[in-house]
Amino acid sequence: MNRLTTAALAGAAGLAALTVGLAPTATAATTGPVGPAGPTGTVTCGTPGAPGFLRTRACIEVSGTHVRLYGQVATTDPAWVAQNVGFTITGSTPALPPQPPLNLTALIPAGGASVGDLLLTVPCGNTVTSSFSVNNGGWPPSTATVSAFVPC
């Protein structure tokens, strides 16, 4: 990962932490670390969004009551040239007041990347829903959603 990508992702993570404070049924679940910015726990990723220039997938990582919302992006064009792309991550749960969306820009290299960190503390026994979408003017929409349960 180059310095610009690292700076963009770190800035987005910091913005999410300052803005929010504390972060169809899933088709894939794995356990293990997924990145330095969030907790290590159970990861649930939904089905990909509509194909376009990029294929998006929303993911939720749950570790205790700590929840990390993020997106995965895969390029669909083998000739893709790394470029900055706008994204939006949203999250909701009945246990918390509505959370503001996280709008960010990330440098997407050929092959794709993991994007964003929206961190929440959610009381156990609640379901969290997240959406991850391309937010780039003139591009076709590609929104993906996922829900995950926070066990007690």
N, C-alpha and C positions, 0 to 999 in steps of 0.2 A: 504494500500500500504506500503510495507516495505521500509526501508531507502535506500537500493540499487536501487530499482525501482525509488524512488523519485529522487535520485542523477542522475541516468541515464537519466531520462526524463528532469530534470532541465538542465543537461549538454547539451543535444541535443537541447533544446530550446535556450540556450545561444549561442551555435555554430551557429544555424540558424540565430539568430538575428545579430551576428557578421559577418557571411559570406554573408548574403543577404541584411541585412539592413532592410529596411522598411517592404510580403508573396506571356456511351451514355447519354444523358440528364439524369438529376438526377431522381431518383425514390422515394426519400424520402426527405421531408423538414420539419423542425421543428424550432421553435423560442424559444430561451432560452439559459441560460449559458451552456457551455460544458466543461469548465475547467478554471483554474486560469491563464493559460499562454496566452490566447488570448482574443480578444474582445468578447463581448456578442452580438450576432446578429442572422441572419438567417443561419441555417445550412442545407447544401445540401449534401447528401451522395449518391453515385452511387451504382450500383449493385455489388454483391460480385465477386471477382476474381475466377479463376478456383480452385476447391477444391484440397486440398493437406493436409499436416500436419496442416496447418492453413488456415482459410478463411479470406481474406483481403477485406476491403472496404475503398475506398478513400472518404474523406469528405472535404468540403470547408465551412468555416464560414465567412460570409460577414457582416460587421458592418460599414456603411458609405463607405469610401474608404479603410478601413483596412480589409485585407483578411488573414485568417489563413488556411493553408493546413495541414492536418494530416490524419492519418489512424486509422482504427479500426481493431482489430485482434480478431478472435474467434478461439478457439481450436476445432478440429474435433475429437479428440481422448479422450474418457472419462477417460482414464488412464494417461492423459498428466501430466508430472512432470515439474514444473516451470524451465525454462531455458532461457539463452540469445539467441536471434535470431537477425540476421542482416536484416535491411530494407532499402529501398530507397524511398524517396519522391521527386517528381519533380513537377514543376509548370511552366506554360507559359501563356503569354497573349501578343497580338500584341502591347500593349502599353508600354512594358518594354523590355529591352535587354534580351537575354536568361539568365536564372537563373541557377546557378550550382545546381546539385542534392544534396540533403541532405542524406548522408549515415550515419546510426546510428545503434546502437545495444541497444536492450531493453530487460529487463527481462519480459517474458510473463508467467503469472501465469495460472493455470487451469481456464478455462472459458474465458480468453482473456483480452484485455486491449486496451486503446487508446494510440497511439504511435506518437510522434513527434510533432513539431511545426515549420512550415516554414511560417514566417510572411512577408507579402508584403503590400505595399501601391499601389493601382491600381486606376488610374483615372476612374471616373464613366463613364458608357456607354460601358465598355469593358467586354469581357468574359474571365474568367480564367479557365484553364484546369489543372487538377492535376492527377498524377498517384501515386499509392502506391503499392510497391511490396516487396515480400520476397527476400532477398539477402543473402541466406545462402547456401554455397557450398554443392552440392549434393542433395539438396531438390528440389522437383518439383516447377516450377514457379507458382506464384499466384499473378497476377497483376490486379489491379482494377483501373478504371479511372472515373472521374467525371468532369463536367463543370458547372460553375455558372456565372450568369450575375451580374455585379456590377451596380445597378441602380443609377440614378441621383436624 
